[in-house]
């Protein structure tokens, strides 16, 4: 299979033929990868600049931590990789996948995950947003900010949002600055 492989910390990955990964445990499954978004986290790990960076395995390792995949039965899912994801095939954990809705492209679904996870962690687990809360999302017109607005609405928040370019608080979620 083709994959983006790191051989040396700090070097660029190489697009090469690489051994297909094998599911090692009952909770793992081999998938066909459709789209992967490389995040700053992935870049930091690959270059050795992130504190969680691994020493490259002998023979190299595939980069990328998550992406859009197809299960054997054709179901399209977002999954977090056990093996690297920027390859034709990857291994993911069965309990760390989300079935994707029809109508969202593979590229959009791969790109959304970073913003959704970041926004949801802040709103739900740090701020504990509840139905009826008023939230202030600074930068509500940026990509992650727009996602955060939608997640806040999903959690039942009633008002919030702010734009860096127009420094005033909006009167609600649906405003010229949040579209």
GROMACS elastic network, one bead per residue, 0.5 to 0.9 nm:
[ bonds ]
;  ai    aj funct       b0    kb
    1    16     6  0.81556   500
    1    17     6  0.53903   500
    1    18     6  0.56001   500
    1    19     6  0.65226   500
    1    20     6  0.60854   500
    1    87     6  0.72391   500
    1    88     6  0.59565   500
    1    89     6  0.72597   500
    2    15     6  0.66951   500
    2    16     6  0.54785   500
    2    18     6  0.59769   500
    2    19     6  0.85933   500
    2    20     6  0.88099   500
    2    86     6  0.88678   500
    2    87     6  0.58334   500
    2    88     6  0.59376   500
    2    89     6  0.85477   500
    3    14     6  0.78476   500
    3    15     6  0.55203   500
    3    16     6  0.56464   500
    3    17     6  0.63539   500
    3    18     6  0.61708   500
    3    19     6  0.89430   500
    3    62     6  0.64232   500
    3    63     6  0.83554   500
    3    84     6  0.88571   500
    3    85     6  0.84073   500
    3    86     6  0.58711   500
    3    88     6  0.64674   500
    3    89     6  0.84418   500
    4    13     6  0.55707   500
    4    14     6  0.53082   500
    4    16     6  0.65435   500
    4    17     6  0.88575   500
    4    18     6  0.86919   500
    4    61     6  0.82947   500
    4    62     6  0.56292   500
    4    63     6  0.62070   500
    4    64     6  0.86195   500
    4    84     6  0.87799   500
    4    85     6  0.87660   500
    4    86     6  0.57175   500
    4    87     6  0.63001   500
    5    12     6  0.85772   500
    5    14     6  0.51825   500
    5    15     6  0.63863   500
    5    16     6  0.69683   500
    5    18     6  0.79257   500
    5    60     6  0.59926   500
    5    61     6  0.52793   500
    5    63     6  0.61091   500
    5    84     6  0.87232   500
    5    86     6  0.82949   500
    5    87     6  0.86792   500
    6     9     6  0.72060   500
    6    10     6  0.87147   500
    6    11     6  0.72123   500
    6    12     6  0.68248   500
    6    14     6  0.65003   500
    6    46     6  0.70109   500
    6    56     6  0.70539   500
    6    57     6  0.88609   500
    6    59     6  0.88676   500
    6    60     6  0.53110   500
    6    61     6  0.54282   500
    6    62     6  0.63145   500
    6    63     6  0.67631   500
    7    11     6  0.75424   500
    7    12     6  0.85408   500
    7    13     6  0.72047   500
    7    14     6  0.80707   500
    7    56     6  0.61889   500
    7    57     6  0.76312   500
    7    58     6  0.77485   500
    7    59     6  0.66964   500
    7    61     6  0.67735   500
    8    11     6  0.56245   500
    8    12     6  0.82108   500
    8    13     6  0.85260   500
    8    46     6  0.87854   500
    8    47     6  0.85794   500
    8    55     6  0.83202   500
    8    56     6  0.62056   500
    8    57     6  0.89787   500
    8    60     6  0.75682   500
    9    12     6  0.84789   500
    9    45     6  0.86441   500
    9    46     6  0.64433   500
    9    47     6  0.53988   500
    9    48     6  0.55328   500
    9    53     6  0.87878   500
    9    54     6  0.85588   500
    9    55     6  0.70847   500
    9    56     6  0.64940   500
   10    46     6  0.66766   500
   10    48     6  0.59486   500
   10    49     6  0.82146   500
   11    14     6  0.89903   500
   11    46     6  0.80330   500
   11    47     6  0.66536   500
   12    46     6  0.81239   500
   12    47     6  0.79113   500
   13    46     6  0.80545   500
   13    62     6  0.83870   500
   13    63     6  0.77578   500
   15    18     6  0.89573   500
   18    21     6  0.89347   500
   18    62     6  0.85340   500
   18    87     6  0.86434   500
   20    87     6  0.87986   500
   20    88     6  0.83838   500
   20    89     6  0.65010   500
   20    90     6  0.75723   500
   21    30     6  0.75329   500
   21    83     6  0.69270   500
   21    84     6  0.89657   500
   21    89     6  0.71201   500
   21    90     6  0.61330   500
   21    91     6  0.64847   500
   22    28     6  0.89905   500
   22    29     6  0.83299   500
   22    30     6  0.68084   500
   22    83     6  0.88725   500
   22    90     6  0.82029   500
   22    91     6  0.68577   500
   23    26     6  0.78837   500
   23    27     6  0.85012   500
   23    28     6  0.53854   500
   23    29     6  0.55883   500
   23    30     6  0.59448   500
   23    82     6  0.87940   500
   23    90     6  0.87628   500
   23    91     6  0.58862   500
   23    92     6  0.80960   500
   24    27     6  0.85370   500
   24    28     6  0.67509   500
   24    29     6  0.85908   500
   24    91     6  0.88570   500
   25    28     6  0.54421   500
   25    29     6  0.83383   500
   25    93     6  0.89192   500
   26    29     6  0.78948   500
   26    93     6  0.89450   500
   26    94     6  0.87435   500
   27    92     6  0.84421   500
   27    93     6  0.55590   500
   27    94     6  0.53655   500
   27    95     6  0.71595   500
   28    82     6  0.80410   500
   28    91     6  0.63764   500
   28    92     6  0.55429   500
   28    94     6  0.56002   500
   28    95     6  0.85321   500
   29    71     6  0.80106   500
   29    72     6  0.89812   500
   29    90     6  0.83107   500
   29    91     6  0.54809   500
   29    92     6  0.56038   500
   29    93     6  0.63273   500
   29    94     6  0.64487   500
   30    71     6  0.75583   500
   30    72     6  0.80954   500
   30    89     6  0.68340   500
   30    90     6  0.57060   500
   30    92     6  0.66195   500
   31    69     6  0.59886   500
   31    70     6  0.56528   500
   31    71     6  0.52462   500
   31    72     6  0.68234   500
   31    88     6  0.85573   500
   31    89     6  0.56087   500
   31    90     6  0.54877   500
   31    91     6  0.61268   500
   31    92     6  0.72598   500
   32    68     6  0.86788   500
   32    69     6  0.54149   500
   32    70     6  0.51240   500
   32    71     6  0.68069   500
   32    72     6  0.80256   500
   32    87     6  0.85190   500
   32    88     6  0.59344   500
   32    90     6  0.66118   500
   32    91     6  0.89109   500
   33    36     6  0.77132   500
   33    67     6  0.70709   500
   33    68     6  0.60972   500
   33    70     6  0.64655   500
   33    85     6  0.70199   500
   33    86     6  0.76183   500
   33    87     6  0.66298   500
   33    88     6  0.53516   500
   33    89     6  0.54757   500
   33    90     6  0.66190   500
   34    67     6  0.74613   500
   34    68     6  0.54229   500
   34    69     6  0.52570   500
   34    70     6  0.71292   500
   34    76     6  0.89234   500
   34    87     6  0.89788   500
   34    88     6  0.76874   500
   34   106     6  0.65789   500
   34   107     6  0.83609   500
   35    66     6  0.89351   500
   35    67     6  0.56072   500
   35    68     6  0.50819   500
   35    69     6  0.71662   500
   35    85     6  0.87481   500
   35    86     6  0.80134   500
   35   106     6  0.57174   500
   35   107     6  0.57506   500
   35   108     6  0.89332   500
   35   109     6  0.82714   500
   35   110     6  0.60341   500
   35   111     6  0.88827   500
   36    64     6  0.70600   500
   36    65     6  0.82472   500
   36    66     6  0.64149   500
   36    68     6  0.64508   500
   36    69     6  0.89790   500
   36    85     6  0.68261   500
   36    86     6  0.62050   500
   36    87     6  0.89105   500
   36   106     6  0.85518   500
   36   107     6  0.74109   500
   36   110     6  0.55608   500
   36   111     6  0.76848   500
   37    64     6  0.76634   500
   37    65     6  0.87635   500
   37    66     6  0.75572   500
   37    67     6  0.66910   500
   37    86     6  0.87272   500
   37   107     6  0.76792   500
   37   110     6  0.54928   500
   37   111     6  0.54764   500
   37   112     6  0.88883   500
   37   113     6  0.87544   500
   37   114     6  0.86260   500
   38    41     6  0.79888   500
   38    42     6  0.58799   500
   38    43     6  0.70148   500
   38    63     6  0.86193   500
   38    64     6  0.61455   500
   38    65     6  0.80604   500
   38    66     6  0.85872   500
   38    86     6  0.85864   500
   38   111     6  0.85507   500
   39    42     6  0.51516   500
   39    43     6  0.63589   500
   39    44     6  0.86130   500
   39    64     6  0.81962   500
   39    65     6  0.88401   500
   39   111     6  0.88427   500
   39   114     6  0.76433   500
   40    44     6  0.59932   500
   40    45     6  0.85483   500
   41    44     6  0.50940   500
   41    45     6  0.62123   500
   41    46     6  0.85763   500
   41    50     6  0.72239   500
   41    65     6  0.89334   500
   42    45     6  0.51946   500
   42    46     6  0.60920   500
   42    47     6  0.86376   500
   42    50     6  0.87232   500
   42    63     6  0.71640   500
   42    64     6  0.58334   500
   42    65     6  0.68390   500
   43    46     6  0.50611   500
   43    47     6  0.61157   500
   43    48     6  0.84429   500
   43    49     6  0.83122   500
   43    50     6  0.83714   500
   43    63     6  0.87292   500
   43    64     6  0.85608   500
   44    47     6  0.53058   500
   44    48     6  0.59913   500
   44    51     6  0.83991   500
   44    52     6  0.88000   500
   44    53     6  0.74426   500
   45    48     6  0.51420   500
   45    49     6  0.62149   500
   45    50     6  0.50803   500
   45    51     6  0.77172   500
   45    52     6  0.66427   500
   45    54     6  0.71759   500
   45    63     6  0.86608   500
   46    49     6  0.77434   500
   46    50     6  0.82528   500
   46    53     6  0.70368   500
   46    54     6  0.83783   500
   46    56     6  0.88248   500
   46    63     6  0.69320   500
   46    64     6  0.87622   500
   47    50     6  0.77387   500
   47    53     6  0.79914   500
   48    51     6  0.76662   500
   48    52     6  0.82940   500
   48    53     6  0.52335   500
   48    54     6  0.73729   500
   48    55     6  0.80693   500
   49    52     6  0.85252   500
   49    53     6  0.69828   500
   50    53     6  0.53980   500
   51    54     6  0.87297   500
   53    56     6  0.87069   500
   54    57     6  0.80898   500
   56    59     6  0.81268   500
   56    60     6  0.59026   500
   56    61     6  0.65007   500
   57    60     6  0.51702   500
   57    61     6  0.60826   500
   58    61     6  0.81029   500
   61    83     6  0.83293   500
   61    84     6  0.69941   500
   62    83     6  0.71011   500
   62    85     6  0.67337   500
   62    86     6  0.64004   500
   62    87     6  0.70744   500
   63    83     6  0.84047   500
   63    85     6  0.62737   500
   63    86     6  0.57431   500
   63    87     6  0.83022   500
   64    67     6  0.80507   500
   64    81     6  0.79232   500
   64    83     6  0.85897   500
   64    84     6  0.51733   500
   64    86     6  0.53271   500
   64    87     6  0.87172   500
   65    79     6  0.87865   500
   65    80     6  0.59831   500
   65    81     6  0.53669   500
   65    82     6  0.78786   500
   65    83     6  0.78333   500
   65    84     6  0.58551   500
   65    85     6  0.57123   500
   65    86     6  0.80979   500
   66    78     6  0.73765   500
   66    79     6  0.56469   500
   66    81     6  0.53586   500
   66    82     6  0.89667   500
   66    84     6  0.79268   500
   66    85     6  0.59265   500
   66    86     6  0.84876   500
   66    92     6  0.86700   500
   66   110     6  0.77093   500
   66   113     6  0.85231   500
   67    77     6  0.83312   500
   67    78     6  0.55554   500
   67    79     6  0.56760   500
   67    80     6  0.66789   500
   67    81     6  0.77960   500
   67    85     6  0.66024   500
   67    86     6  0.82592   500
   67   106     6  0.86381   500
   67   109     6  0.80059   500
   67   110     6  0.51949   500
   67   111     6  0.84518   500
   67   113     6  0.83261   500
   68    76     6  0.70221   500
   68    77     6  0.56592   500
   68    79     6  0.63551   500
   68    80     6  0.89947   500
   68   100     6  0.85692   500
   68   106     6  0.61199   500
   68   107     6  0.80217   500
   68   109     6  0.68218   500
   68   110     6  0.56998   500
   69    75     6  0.82240   500
   69    76     6  0.57520   500
   69    77     6  0.53308   500
   69    78     6  0.60999   500
   69    79     6  0.68719   500
   69    89     6  0.86590   500
   69    90     6  0.85313   500
   69   106     6  0.85524   500
   70    73     6  0.77472   500
   70    74     6  0.54810   500
   70    75     6  0.55386   500
   70    77     6  0.62327   500
   70    78     6  0.87163   500
   71    74     6  0.52829   500
   71    75     6  0.52946   500
   71    76     6  0.65613   500
   71    77     6  0.74154   500
   72    75     6  0.74175   500
   75    99     6  0.72870   500
   75   100     6  0.83162   500
   76    98     6  0.86708   500
   76    99     6  0.61259   500
   76   100     6  0.58585   500
   76   101     6  0.83600   500
   76   106     6  0.88077   500
   77    97     6  0.62029   500
   77    98     6  0.53616   500
   77   100     6  0.51762   500
   77   101     6  0.88064   500
   78    96     6  0.84812   500
   78    97     6  0.54971   500
   78    98     6  0.51911   500
   78    99     6  0.64734   500
   78   100     6  0.66528   500
   78   109     6  0.73508   500
   78   110     6  0.71992   500
   78   113     6  0.81797   500
   79    92     6  0.61798   500
   79    93     6  0.75442   500
   79    94     6  0.83597   500
   79    96     6  0.59893   500
   79    98     6  0.65905   500
   79    99     6  0.88671   500
   80    83     6  0.88946   500
   80    85     6  0.81792   500
   80    91     6  0.86493   500
   80    92     6  0.58137   500
   80    93     6  0.70863   500
   80    96     6  0.61812   500
   80    97     6  0.68493   500
   81    84     6  0.59679   500
   81    85     6  0.59456   500
   81    90     6  0.67247   500
   81    91     6  0.58215   500
   81    93     6  0.70572   500
   81    96     6  0.87282   500
   82    85     6  0.83260   500
   82    90     6  0.76031   500
   82    91     6  0.54340   500
   82    92     6  0.51444   500
   82    93     6  0.67670   500
   83    90     6  0.57891   500
   83    91     6  0.53899   500
   83    92     6  0.71515   500
   84    87     6  0.72690   500
   84    89     6  0.89983   500
   84    90     6  0.64851   500
   84    91     6  0.79099   500
   85    88     6  0.80336   500
   85    89     6  0.73661   500
   85    90     6  0.55466   500
   85    91     6  0.79747   500
   85    92     6  0.88605   500
   86    89     6  0.82633   500
   86    90     6  0.80888   500
   87    90     6  0.66800   500
   92    95     6  0.87096   500
   92    96     6  0.73696   500
   92    97     6  0.78469   500
   93    96     6  0.53468   500
   93    97     6  0.71329   500
   94    97     6  0.61144   500
   95    98     6  0.86589   500
  100   103     6  0.89060   500
  100   104     6  0.75802   500
  100   109     6  0.77135   500
  101   104     6  0.64676   500
  102   105     6  0.83445   500
  104   107     6  0.83472   500
  104   108     6  0.64996   500
  104   109     6  0.63826   500
  105   108     6  0.52448   500
  105   109     6  0.61451   500
  105   110     6  0.85872   500
  106   109     6  0.51948   500
  106   110     6  0.61571   500
  106   111     6  0.86291   500
  107   110     6  0.52104   500
  107   111     6  0.61805   500
  107   112     6  0.85812   500
  108   111     6  0.50822   500
  108   112     6  0.59257   500
  108   113     6  0.88083   500
  109   112     6  0.51776   500
  109   113     6  0.66205   500
  110   113     6  0.58961   500
  110   114     6  0.81479   500
  111   114     6  0.65060   500
  111   115     6  0.76513   500
  112   115     6  0.54642   500
  112   116     6  0.59701   500
  112   117     6  0.84893   500
  112   143     6  0.88971   500
  112   144     6  0.85105   500
  112   147     6  0.82389   500
  113   116     6  0.50841   500
  113   117     6  0.59097   500
  113   118     6  0.83360   500
  114   117     6  0.53784   500
  114   118     6  0.60567   500
  114   119     6  0.84980   500
  114   144     6  0.83702   500
  115   118     6  0.51460   500
  115   119     6  0.59060   500
  115   120     6  0.82920   500
  115   143     6  0.74083   500
  115   145     6  0.82388   500
  115   147     6  0.65606   500
  115   148     6  0.77962   500
  116   119     6  0.52522   500
  116   120     6  0.58192   500
  116   121     6  0.83103   500
  116   144     6  0.73755   500
  116   147     6  0.63523   500
  116   148     6  0.72416   500
  116   151     6  0.78321   500
  117   120     6  0.52359   500
  117   121     6  0.59604   500
  117   122     6  0.86104   500
  118   121     6  0.53347   500
  118   122     6  0.64032   500
  118   123     6  0.87252   500
  118   144     6  0.79005   500
  118   148     6  0.84866   500
  119   122     6  0.52957   500
  119   123     6  0.60714   500
  119   124     6  0.83130   500
  119   144     6  0.68421   500
  119   145     6  0.77304   500
  119   147     6  0.70068   500
  119   148     6  0.50022   500
  119   149     6  0.87217   500
  119   151     6  0.73525   500
  119   152     6  0.87662   500
  120   123     6  0.51550   500
  120   124     6  0.55718   500
  120   125     6  0.74101   500
  120   148     6  0.70911   500
  120   151     6  0.66474   500
  120   152     6  0.82667   500
  121   124     6  0.55730   500
  121   125     6  0.51707   500
  121   126     6  0.64986   500
  121   127     6  0.85873   500
  122   125     6  0.58510   500
  122   127     6  0.61053   500
  122   128     6  0.81672   500
  122   148     6  0.89012   500
  123   126     6  0.59991   500
  123   127     6  0.50084   500
  123   128     6  0.60233   500
  123   129     6  0.56731   500
  123   135     6  0.88384   500
  123   148     6  0.77315   500
  123   151     6  0.79594   500
  123   152     6  0.69503   500
  123   155     6  0.87785   500
  124   127     6  0.57618   500
  124   129     6  0.54231   500
  124   130     6  0.81603   500
  124   152     6  0.85888   500
  124   155     6  0.81181   500
  125   128     6  0.53150   500
  125   129     6  0.81416   500
  126   129     6  0.84574   500
  127   130     6  0.89763   500
  129   132     6  0.86321   500
  129   133     6  0.64157   500
  129   134     6  0.85416   500
  129   135     6  0.79480   500
  129   152     6  0.73096   500
  129   155     6  0.67525   500
  129   156     6  0.80506   500
  129   157     6  0.70335   500
  130   133     6  0.56828   500
  130   152     6  0.87362   500
  130   155     6  0.61944   500
  130   156     6  0.63128   500
  130   157     6  0.64914   500
  131   134     6  0.89676   500
  131   152     6  0.89365   500
  131   153     6  0.86131   500
  131   154     6  0.88439   500
  131   155     6  0.59471   500
  131   157     6  0.51569   500
  131   158     6  0.75392   500
  132   155     6  0.88023   500
  132   156     6  0.58172   500
  132   158     6  0.54182   500
  132   159     6  0.84328   500
  133   152     6  0.89592   500
  133   156     6  0.73175   500
  133   158     6  0.60969   500
  133   159     6  0.75132   500
  134   157     6  0.57375   500
  134   158     6  0.57129   500
  134   160     6  0.58827   500
  135   149     6  0.88987   500
  135   152     6  0.76361   500
  135   157     6  0.68183   500
  135   158     6  0.78388   500
  135   159     6  0.61680   500
  135   161     6  0.70650   500
  136   140     6  0.86706   500
  136   159     6  0.78785   500
  136   162     6  0.66154   500
  136   169     6  0.77384   500
  137   140     6  0.55315   500
  137   145     6  0.65018   500
  137   146     6  0.88211   500
  137   148     6  0.71939   500
  137   149     6  0.70273   500
  137   160     6  0.62501   500
  137   162     6  0.57688   500
  137   163     6  0.83576   500
  138   141     6  0.86086   500
  138   145     6  0.71488   500
  138   160     6  0.89258   500
  138   161     6  0.61176   500
  138   163     6  0.61622   500
  138   164     6  0.69358   500
  138   169     6  0.88718   500
  139   142     6  0.56976   500
  139   143     6  0.87564   500
  139   144     6  0.82692   500
  139   145     6  0.54601   500
  139   146     6  0.81563   500
  139   161     6  0.73584   500
  139   162     6  0.56563   500
  139   164     6  0.53933   500
  139   165     6  0.84806   500
  140   143     6  0.78643   500
  140   144     6  0.76144   500
  140   146     6  0.51690   500
  140   147     6  0.82444   500
  140   148     6  0.74495   500
  140   149     6  0.67139   500
  140   160     6  0.87521   500
  140   161     6  0.52671   500
  140   162     6  0.53706   500
  140   163     6  0.55143   500
  140   164     6  0.81036   500
  140   177     6  0.72544   500
  140   178     6  0.58405   500
  140   179     6  0.89333   500
  141   144     6  0.81961   500
  141   145     6  0.57926   500
  141   146     6  0.55371   500
  141   161     6  0.83947   500
  141   162     6  0.77195   500
  141   163     6  0.59379   500
  141   164     6  0.81689   500
  141   177     6  0.59494   500
  141   178     6  0.51576   500
  141   179     6  0.69713   500
  142   145     6  0.50156   500
  142   146     6  0.59487   500
  142   147     6  0.85337   500
  142   163     6  0.82784   500
  142   178     6  0.86661   500
  143   146     6  0.53125   500
  143   147     6  0.63808   500
  143   148     6  0.86669   500
  144   147     6  0.50137   500
  144   148     6  0.60313   500
  144   149     6  0.86465   500
  145   149     6  0.62056   500
  145   150     6  0.87459   500
  145   161     6  0.81765   500
  145   162     6  0.89492   500
  145   178     6  0.85128   500
  146   149     6  0.51102   500
  146   150     6  0.65025   500
  146   151     6  0.87713   500
  146   161     6  0.88483   500
  146   178     6  0.65002   500
  146   179     6  0.77200   500
  147   150     6  0.51951   500
  147   151     6  0.62506   500
  147   152     6  0.86267   500
  148   151     6  0.50195   500
  148   152     6  0.60005   500
  148   153     6  0.85133   500
  149   152     6  0.51208   500
  149   153     6  0.62363   500
  149   154     6  0.86266   500
  149   160     6  0.76753   500
  149   161     6  0.69398   500
  149   173     6  0.68578   500
  149   178     6  0.79119   500
  150   153     6  0.50763   500
  150   154     6  0.61739   500
  150   155     6  0.87463   500
  150   173     6  0.84398   500
  151   155     6  0.62636   500
  151   156     6  0.86734   500
  151   157     6  0.88725   500
  152   155     6  0.51075   500
  152   156     6  0.64012   500
  152   157     6  0.53747   500
  152   158     6  0.81509   500
  152   159     6  0.88398   500
  152   160     6  0.86839   500
  153   157     6  0.51553   500
  153   158     6  0.67451   500
  153   159     6  0.83452   500
  153   173     6  0.78855   500
  154   157     6  0.74735   500
  157   160     6  0.80212   500
  158   172     6  0.71723   500
  158   173     6  0.75487   500
  159   170     6  0.79431   500
  159   171     6  0.67136   500
  159   173     6  0.56813   500
  160   169     6  0.70882   500
  160   170     6  0.63150   500
  160   171     6  0.70504   500
  160   172     6  0.57003   500
  160   173     6  0.59121   500
  161   168     6  0.89234   500
  161   169     6  0.62036   500
  161   170     6  0.57444   500
  161   171     6  0.82611   500
  161   172     6  0.73295   500
  161   173     6  0.64959   500
  161   175     6  0.89218   500
  161   177     6  0.81849   500
  161   178     6  0.71858   500
  162   165     6  0.89048   500
  162   166     6  0.76102   500
  162   167     6  0.66782   500
  162   168     6  0.61735   500
  162   170     6  0.60099   500
  162   177     6  0.73938   500
  162   178     6  0.80177   500
  163   166     6  0.52082   500
  163   167     6  0.57596   500
  163   168     6  0.70360   500
  163   169     6  0.76484   500
  163   170     6  0.83654   500
  163   177     6  0.62326   500
  163   178     6  0.78762   500
  164   167     6  0.55120   500
  164   168     6  0.84574   500
  165   168     6  0.89814   500
  166   169     6  0.85820   500
  166   177     6  0.77905   500
  169   172     6  0.86320   500
  170   173     6  0.72122   500
  170   174     6  0.84423   500
  170   175     6  0.66227   500
  170   176     6  0.87042   500
  170   177     6  0.75473   500
  170   178     6  0.84690   500
  171   174     6  0.82075   500
  171   175     6  0.73611   500
  172   175     6  0.64448   500
  173   177     6  0.89427   500
  173   178     6  0.66350   500
  173   179     6  0.89247   500
  174   177     6  0.80925   500
  174   178     6  0.61613   500
  174   179     6  0.70133   500
  175   178     6  0.53398   500
  175   179     6  0.66242   500
  176   179     6  0.58381   500
